[in-house]
Amino acid sequence: PHQKMPSLNVCHVASALFILVVTLCPAPITAFLSPQLQTTKTCSSPLQSPTQLLAKSGKNKKKLKDNTICVNRQARRNYEILDTLEAGISLVGTEVKSIRAGKMNMADGYVRPSRNGRECELFNVHISKHSQSAEYFNHEERRPRKLLVHKEEARRLLQQTERAGMTIVPLKAYFNEQNRVKIQIGVCRGKNVRDKRQDIKEREAKREG
């Protein structure tokens, strides 16, 4: 009886022939690819360095942002600033939200140390109510606010204010590197009309120069 030959799969034969041709022929495999695949492979963009990727995405560019909340311009016009100090401030949640929205005004503000010289309070600084909060949870706009200073600093400020004509006013409010609200306060002496006129003359001289 005749034995039947095992049937060969066409795919197996084709793959075997392809492997044989590749091993015997020194030409690269790309020679057997279609022209479309060859152009796609050759036209691909070269690899980019990490510095180029960062330059395109802008991650290596540091943007300088102004952390100033508000400035008391009247203080520098009406007072002679002798000493400055940075102080923290005790705030509630709605006050912080209003400050981030830029709704703070310290034009009429002043600082008063306590009688025992252990703490200082900020008076008459206006922080608007938060518009998206209920009235029950909102704050008083001009309430006294405690300043976070050391006892030695508060005692020194009390001694300076006991002199005739000396007062403490807030100069600037800003966010520090930890994103906390800080108040720059200054020990000042009031200017008379002659001093104000002299300042105006110096300011005009600088503009002309």
Protein Blocks (a to p, Z undefined) as FASTA:
>chain_A
ZZddddddfklmmmmmmmmmmmmpmbdfklmpcfklmmmmmmpccdddfklmmmmnommp
ccdddfbfbdcfklmmmpccfbdcdddddddfklmmmmmnopacfklgccdddfkopacc
dehiacdddfkbcfklmccfkbccdddddfklmmmmmmmmmpghiacddfbdcddfkopa
cddddddddddfklmmmmmmmmmmmmmZZ
